[in-house]
Amino acid sequence: MIVDAHCHVWPDRIAPQVLAHRPAGLDPVGDGTLDGLRRVMDEDGVDMACTLAIANEARHVARTNEFIGGVDRDRFVPFGTVHTGLSVEENLSLLDANGIRAVKFHPNFQGMSLADPAVIDLFRALAERSVVVLAHVGEGSDAAASARGASEHVRTVTEQVPDLTFVACHFGGYHTWAGVLSAATGSGAYLETSWPPSLDGLEPKEVSDVIRRHGQGRVVFGSDWPMARPGRELAALRDLGLEEDALTQVTGGTLADLLGLTPSERKTPRAGSPA
C-alpha cells in the first residue's frame, strides 16, 4: 500500500490562482485540484494521499476545514488546519465538525513558530485527541520564516509534547541538511521525505544513512505534490538501496498504521517511473 503523506489541494476555482504565484518559489508539476491529484495517483501507483489544507489566517480556518473535510475518503486522508488566532476549543470544534483527525501546520505561510507557547499548547490539545500533526520544517521564504520553522524546533515540540504524533516534513530541515543531521535525526518525530523539486537532487547515501539512523519505521514518504511528482519521488526512494521491508514501511506501511488505513480493494495502475 503506497501512501503519499504530502499533497496540497485547493478548490478548483482557487488552485490556479495559488499556483500562479509559484508558492515557495517552485514551478508546479500538477494543477492542485482533487481530480488532478487522483489522476496522478492512478498513473504513479499511489493508493492513498494525505490532502493538506492550510489557512494562513484564523478567519479562513472554518471554510478551509469544510472543504478538506469533504474529500473522497476512499482515496484521500483529509489534513485540516488550525490557527492560534482561534481558541483551542474553536480549533478542536472545527476539526470535529468535519471529521478531521490530522492537521498540517506551516510556520512559513501561517506566521507562527513551531516553538511558540501558544502553538505548543494547541499541539498538546491535539495530542490529547490523538490528532496527527504534520508540519513544514526548514527553510522558508525569508529569514524570519526560516527561524519559525527551524530544525531545532523539532526537538522542542517532541520533548514538550511527547504524546503527539508529529511528522516533520522534508526530513526535518528543508534545504538545511545540517539541521536534518543535527536536530531532526534521532528526535521523537517521524520524518517525511519530500524535498522539492525532487529528492533525487540529494546524495543517495546521505539520505539512506539518515533513514537508517533515524529508524526505517519512523520515516514516511511524501511528494509535496503539486510541486513534485509522486512517481519520481518513489523512484528516488527505490534507488536508495534500502532493503525491501524498509522500503515497504517508508512508502506506506508506517503511515497507514499511524492513520488507521487499510488496503483498498481498488487496484491502482502501477506506472514505471514517470518524469
Buried (B, 14 or more C-beta within 10 A) or exposed (E): BBBBBBBBBBBEEEBEEBBEEEBBEBEBBBBBBBEBBBEBBBBBBBBBBBBBBBBBEBEBBBBBBBBBBEBEEEBBBBBBBBBBBBEBEBBBBBBBEBEBBBBBBBBBBBBBBBBBEEBBBBBBBBBEEEBBBBBBBBBBEEEEBBBBBBBBBBBBBBEBBEEBBBBBBBBBBBEBBEBBBBBBBBBBBBBBBBBBBBBBEBEBEEBBBBBBEBBBBBBBBBBBBBBBBBBBBBBBBEBBEBEEEBBBBBBBBBBBEBBEBEEEEEEBEEBEEBE
